[in-house]
Amino acid sequence: ANILQANFNSGVTFQQFYDTAQDRYKNYANNAIRNYLNLEDLEKVSSITSKFNILAIRENWCIDSIINIPVVYWLE
């Protein structure tokens, strides 16, 4: 099987990722979610019509993951 598909299939949901984060990291995620609520206004995002998989590598202690995974979740 395709290794990327296998990794995708072994992933967790955004909620599972969020629930395992420490409170201080959840605050970063909450801020990111609030900041990205207006993403639907972006023309490039609203023009996406085809279905695709996003494989997001994450760690719930990593600031980059915490602030970017909510965007991936929003795109979902």
N, C-alpha and C positions, 0 to 999 in steps of 0.2 A: 504494500500500500504506500501511497505517497506520504512521505514523512511530514510534510506541512499539514496535510489533512489529518494525519494521526495526532499531531500536536493540537490542531484546532479542536478535534473531537475530545481531547483529554482536558480541555480548558474548563474554567469555572465561569459562572455568571458574574455580572457586575456586582450584584447584591452579595454574593459569596465573598468576592474580593473585598468589598467595602466592609462587610461584617467582621472580617479578620484583621482589619487595620486598627492600629492604636488610635485613641481619641484625638491626639494632636494631628495625626495624618488625616483622620476623617474631617477635621476642620479645614485642612487644605483642599480636600475633595469637595466639601460643601461650597467653599469659596469659588472653586473652579466651575462647579455646576452653575452657581449664580452668574458668574462672568460669561458663561457660554450659552445662557438661555436665549440670547438673541442671535444665535447661529443661523436660525431659520431665515433670517433676513439676508444672509449671504447668498448671492446669486449662484455661485459655484456649487454650494451645497444643495440648494433647492433644485438644481438642474440634474442631479443624480437620479437616474431612473432605472438603471440595471441593478440586478442583485449580485452581490459579491461577498466573499468572506474576508474578514479582517482578523489577522492573527496578531494580537497585541501581547507582547511579552511584558509581564508585570511582576512587581514585588511590592507588597503592601507597606514596606518601609522606605521605598524610593520616592522622593518628592516628584521626580519626572513622571513616574507611573501614576501617582496620586492625582496630579493635575491634568494628565492627558487621557487617562482611561475614562473619565466621565465624558469626554468628547466622543470617544469611540462608542460608549454606551448611548449617547445622544444620537449618533449616526444610526445606530441599530434601530 
